[in-house]
Each structure stands twice: as C-alpha cells, then as structure tokens.
Amino acid sequence: MGDTVKRAYRSTARAAAAAARRGRIREAAVRLFVEQGYAATTMRQIAVAAEVGERTLYDAFPSKAALFSHALDVATVGDEEPVAVAARPEIVAARDDADPRAAIARHVAYSAALLDRAGDLIMVSVEAAGADPDMRAAADAGAAATHRVHLALAESLHARGALRDGLDPAAAADVMYALVSPHVHRLLRRHRGWSGERYRGWLEESLARELLG
C-alpha cells in the first residue's frame, strides 16, 4: 500500500513538473514569436528563454511548427482542453440565445477575449504565411474555423428572423469575419490603444447595426 502511494505521488509530481515546464516553454515561445516573428525565432532561443535544455525542448515539441501550433491552440481557447472554439459553452450559449442583441454581445465577449489572448500570435502566422508552408496551413485553417464559428451564429440569427432584410447568413458571417478579425483588433487595441471595454462596445454596436433588422 505504501509503495503504491509513493508511486502515485511521484507520478503526480512528475506530471505537475512536466506541465509547468511546458507552460514555461509555451510562454517563452509566444513572447519570442510575437517580438521577433516566426522565421527569426529559433528553438535554441526558446530553450534559453524557457530555461530548459534543447533536448528537453525537442522531447516536448519535435519542431518549431509543432510548438507554434500548440502555443496558438492554447492561446486561442485559453486552456489545454481539446475542445474547439465552436463547442465552447460561451459560443454555444451565444448561438442559443433567443435575444439577437444578447447573442451578439455574448459572441463579442468571447471573441474579444480570444483576440486579446491570441490575436498577436494569429498575426504572426498571417505575416509568416507567404514564406512558410506550415504557417500558411495554420493561417488558412484558423481562418476557415473562425468563419465557421461566425457562420453558425449568423445561421442562428437568420433562423430567428433577426437578420436585416437582404442579408443572408453567408454575407452576415463575412461581416463578422471582417470586423471581428485579428487585423482590426491589432489596429484598435494595439496601435490605437483602445481599452478592452471600448473595443467590445464598438464591436457590439457595429455588428448589431450591420446585421440586425
């Protein structure tokens, strides 16, 4: 019994240490990717910044592309749970909300928080896409997934008769895709220094004006 408890304790401690190490690696990688860009950041630099050996780094992440993908996935959803944005409770609640304005507000709240976490990293993949096929694949996949999330809300609004006359769900999703984008987020939150509250309020009002009847 005692040996079993000790083994379980050691296993838990090792798992906690590995998770902490992955967290340090991820934080160092995000900082360097955002500061220097994808191409200029090396695995050696990340190892030094995370205070781990290169072998340890490669044991955890076999390539820079794999590390970037992991960092972007965690930043996007805010944790390491394998649940896509489309299935997150906040996004589901937005689709299910019978009040169109409230649905948009829920959608904006989640999307703004996502962009505050992951927008800079998403832009790293966008900017590197022209020269790196891994980044092109990441940027394209992310863009397609984002549009599907917006389309699901647009279809829900359409089913409730909430979209303004002449606007179909695909066009409504395109409007959301443009306004709730990492590009606009960077311009307003980073370049113009808008507060999170001002940014969210602007998005809510802009989407309500463009989408609702």
TORMARSE-701289 format. One record per residue (C-alpha): x, y, z. Coordinates in nm, 2 decimals, m for minus. Layout:
# TORMARSE-701289
{east->X; north->Y; up->Z}
...
END
This chain:
# TORMARSE-701289
{east->0.00; north->0.00; up->0.00}
{east->0.28; north->0.24; up->0.10}
{east->0.47; north->0.17; up->m0.22}
{east->0.16; north->0.23; up->m0.43}
{east->0.10; north->0.57; up->m0.26}
{east->0.46; north->0.67; up->m0.31}
{east->0.45; north->0.57; up->m0.68}
{east->0.13; north->0.77; up->m0.73}
{east->0.28; north->1.07; up->m0.56}
{east->0.59; north->1.05; up->m0.77}
{east->0.38; north->1.02; up->m1.09}
{east->0.17; north->1.32; up->m0.99}
{east->0.48; north->1.52; up->m0.91}
{east->0.64; north->1.43; up->m1.24}
{east->0.32; north->1.52; up->m1.43}
{east->0.30; north->1.86; up->m1.25}
{east->0.67; north->1.93; up->m1.32}
{east->0.62; north->1.84; up->m1.69}
{east->0.31; north->2.07; up->m1.71}
{east->0.50; north->2.36; up->m1.55}
{east->0.79; north->2.30; up->m1.79}
{east->0.55; north->2.30; up->m2.09}
{east->0.40; north->2.62; up->m1.96}
{east->0.74; north->2.79; up->m1.94}
{east->0.83; north->2.68; up->m2.29}
{east->0.49; north->2.80; up->m2.42}
{east->0.52; north->3.14; up->m2.26}
{east->0.88; north->3.19; up->m2.38}
{east->0.78; north->3.08; up->m2.73}
{east->0.48; north->3.31; up->m2.75}
{east->0.69; north->3.61; up->m2.63}
{east->0.97; north->3.55; up->m2.89}
{east->0.73; north->3.47; up->m3.18}
{east->0.54; north->3.79; up->m3.12}
{east->0.86; north->4.00; up->m3.06}
{east->1.07; north->3.86; up->m3.34}
{east->0.84; north->3.68; up->m3.58}
{east->0.82; north->3.32; up->m3.66}
{east->1.12; north->3.29; up->m3.90}
{east->1.36; north->3.48; up->m3.68}
{east->1.28; north->3.28; up->m3.37}
{east->1.49; north->2.97; up->m3.32}
{east->1.43; north->2.66; up->m3.10}
{east->1.77; north->2.74; up->m2.92}
{east->1.64; north->3.09; up->m2.83}
{east->1.32; north->2.94; up->m2.69}
{east->1.51; north->2.68; up->m2.49}
{east->1.73; north->2.95; up->m2.33}
{east->1.43; north->3.18; up->m2.26}
{east->1.24; north->2.89; up->m2.10}
{east->1.55; north->2.77; up->m1.91}
{east->1.54; north->2.42; up->m2.04}
{east->1.78; north->2.22; up->m2.25}
{east->1.74; north->2.19; up->m2.62}
{east->1.70; north->1.81; up->m2.59}
{east->1.42; north->1.87; up->m2.33}
{east->1.26; north->2.12; up->m2.57}
{east->1.26; north->1.88; up->m2.86}
{east->1.13; north->1.59; up->m2.64}
{east->0.83; north->1.81; up->m2.57}
{east->0.79; north->1.96; up->m2.92}
{east->0.96; north->1.79; up->m3.21}
{east->0.97; north->2.10; up->m3.43}
{east->0.92; north->2.47; up->m3.42}
{east->0.59; north->2.43; up->m3.62}
{east->0.46; north->2.19; up->m3.36}
{east->0.55; north->2.43; up->m3.08}
{east->0.38; north->2.72; up->m3.26}
{east->0.07; north->2.52; up->m3.32}
{east->0.05; north->2.41; up->m2.96}
{east->0.10; north->2.77; up->m2.84}
{east->m0.16; north->2.90; up->m3.07}
{east->m0.41; north->2.64; up->m2.98}
{east->m0.38; north->2.71; up->m2.61}
{east->m0.39; north->3.09; up->m2.66}
{east->m0.70; north->3.05; up->m2.88}
{east->m0.91; north->2.86; up->m2.63}
{east->m0.74; north->2.97; up->m2.31}
{east->m0.65; north->2.62; up->m2.18}
{east->m0.52; north->2.28; up->m2.29}
{east->m0.85; north->2.11; up->m2.31}
{east->m0.92; north->1.95; up->m2.65}
{east->m1.24; north->2.15; up->m2.71}
{east->m1.27; north->2.36; up->m3.02}
{east->m1.40; north->2.72; up->m3.01}
{east->m1.72; north->2.62; up->m3.18}
{east->m1.80; north->2.38; up->m2.89}
{east->m1.71; north->2.62; up->m2.61}
{east->m2.00; north->2.69; up->m2.37}
{east->m1.99; north->3.06; up->m2.43}
{east->m2.01; north->3.02; up->m2.81}
{east->m2.29; north->2.76; up->m2.78}
{east->m2.48; north->3.00; up->m2.54}
{east->m2.45; north->3.28; up->m2.80}
{east->m2.60; north->3.06; up->m3.07}
{east->m2.88; north->2.95; up->m2.84}
{east->m2.97; north->3.29; up->m2.70}
{east->m3.31; north->3.40; up->m2.82}
{east->m3.23; north->3.77; up->m2.79}
{east->m3.03; north->3.87; up->m3.10}
{east->m2.86; north->4.16; up->m2.93}
{east->m2.77; north->3.94; up->m2.63}
{east->m2.64; north->3.67; up->m2.87}
{east->m2.41; north->3.93; up->m3.04}
{east->m2.29; north->4.05; up->m2.71}
{east->m2.20; north->3.70; up->m2.59}
{east->m2.03; north->3.63; up->m2.92}
{east->m1.83; north->3.96; up->m2.90}
{east->m1.73; north->3.90; up->m2.54}
{east->m1.58; north->3.56; up->m2.62}
{east->m1.42; north->3.67; up->m2.94}
{east->m1.27; north->3.98; up->m2.79}
{east->m1.12; north->3.78; up->m2.50}
{east->m0.98; north->3.53; up->m2.76}
{east->m0.82; north->3.80; up->m2.96}
{east->m0.67; north->3.96; up->m2.65}
{east->m0.51; north->3.62; up->m2.58}
{east->m0.42; north->3.50; up->m2.92}
{east->m0.46; north->3.79; up->m3.17}
{east->m0.09; north->3.88; up->m3.18}
{east->0.01; north->3.52; up->m3.23}
{east->m0.25; north->3.47; up->m3.50}
{east->m0.10; north->3.77; up->m3.68}
{east->0.24; north->3.61; up->m3.66}
{east->0.11; north->3.31; up->m3.86}
{east->m0.06; north->3.55; up->m4.11}
{east->0.26; north->3.75; up->m4.16}
{east->0.48; north->3.44; up->m4.20}
{east->0.23; north->3.26; up->m4.43}
{east->0.38; north->3.39; up->m4.75}
{east->0.72; north->3.23; up->m4.68}
{east->0.65; north->2.93; up->m4.47}
{east->0.41; north->2.65; up->m4.58}
{east->0.35; north->2.55; up->m4.21}
{east->0.24; north->2.90; up->m4.13}
{east->0.02; north->2.92; up->m4.44}
{east->m0.15; north->2.60; up->m4.34}
{east->m0.20; north->2.73; up->m3.98}
{east->m0.33; north->3.07; up->m4.10}
{east->m0.57; north->2.91; up->m4.35}
{east->m0.70; north->2.65; up->m4.11}
{east->m0.76; north->2.92; up->m3.84}
{east->m0.93; north->3.15; up->m4.08}
{east->m1.17; north->2.87; up->m4.20}
{east->m1.25; north->2.77; up->m3.85}
{east->m1.32; north->3.13; up->m3.75}
{east->m1.55; north->3.18; up->m4.04}
{east->m1.75; north->2.87; up->m3.95}
{east->m1.80; north->3.00; up->m3.59}
{east->m1.93; north->3.32; up->m3.73}
{east->m2.15; north->3.14; up->m3.98}
{east->m2.31; north->2.93; up->m3.71}
{east->m2.42; north->3.24; up->m3.52}
{east->m2.54; north->3.40; up->m3.85}
{east->m2.75; north->3.10; up->m3.93}
{east->m2.90; north->3.11; up->m3.58}
{east->m2.99; north->3.47; up->m3.62}
{east->m3.14; north->3.40; up->m3.96}
{east->m3.35; north->3.12; up->m3.82}
{east->m3.49; north->3.36; up->m3.57}
{east->m3.57; north->3.62; up->m3.84}
{east->m3.33; north->3.86; up->m3.69}
{east->m3.10; north->3.94; up->m3.98}
{east->m3.19; north->4.26; up->m4.17}
{east->m3.36; north->4.24; up->m4.50}
{east->m3.15; north->4.13; up->m4.79}
{east->m2.87; north->3.98; up->m4.57}
{east->m2.82; north->3.61; up->m4.59}
{east->m2.62; north->3.41; up->m4.33}
{east->m2.31; north->3.38; up->m4.55}
{east->m2.29; north->3.75; up->m4.60}
{east->m2.36; north->3.81; up->m4.23}
{east->m2.07; north->3.58; up->m4.15}
{east->m1.84; north->3.77; up->m4.38}
{east->m1.92; north->4.09; up->m4.20}
{east->m1.84; north->3.93; up->m3.87}
{east->m1.52; north->3.77; up->m4.02}
{east->m1.40; north->4.12; up->m4.12}
{east->m1.49; north->4.32; up->m3.81}
{east->m1.40; north->4.06; up->m3.55}
{east->m1.06; north->3.99; up->m3.71}
{east->m0.71; north->3.99; up->m3.56}
{east->m0.62; north->4.26; up->m3.81}
{east->m0.88; north->4.51; up->m3.68}
{east->m0.81; north->4.40; up->m3.32}
{east->m0.44; north->4.49; up->m3.37}
{east->m0.52; north->4.83; up->m3.53}
{east->m0.76; north->4.93; up->m3.25}
{east->m0.62; north->4.76; up->m2.94}
{east->m0.25; north->4.77; up->m3.01}
{east->m0.19; north->5.06; up->m3.25}
{east->m0.46; north->5.29; up->m3.13}
{east->m0.46; north->5.19; up->m2.77}
{east->m0.83; north->5.13; up->m2.73}
{east->m0.94; north->4.98; up->m2.40}
{east->m1.10; north->4.63; up->m2.40}
{east->m1.43; north->4.79; up->m2.29}
{east->m1.43; north->5.04; up->m2.58}
{east->m1.33; north->4.77; up->m2.83}
{east->m1.61; north->4.54; up->m2.72}
{east->m1.86; north->4.82; up->m2.72}
{east->m1.77; north->4.92; up->m3.07}
{east->m1.79; north->4.56; up->m3.20}
{east->m2.13; north->4.51; up->m3.04}
{east->m2.27; north->4.83; up->m3.19}
{east->m2.11; north->4.77; up->m3.53}
{east->m2.24; north->4.42; up->m3.56}
{east->m2.59; north->4.50; up->m3.44}
{east->m2.61; north->4.78; up->m3.69}
{east->m2.47; north->4.57; up->m3.98}
{east->m2.66; north->4.25; up->m3.91}
{east->m2.99; north->4.31; up->m3.73}
{east->m3.32; north->4.43; up->m3.88}
END
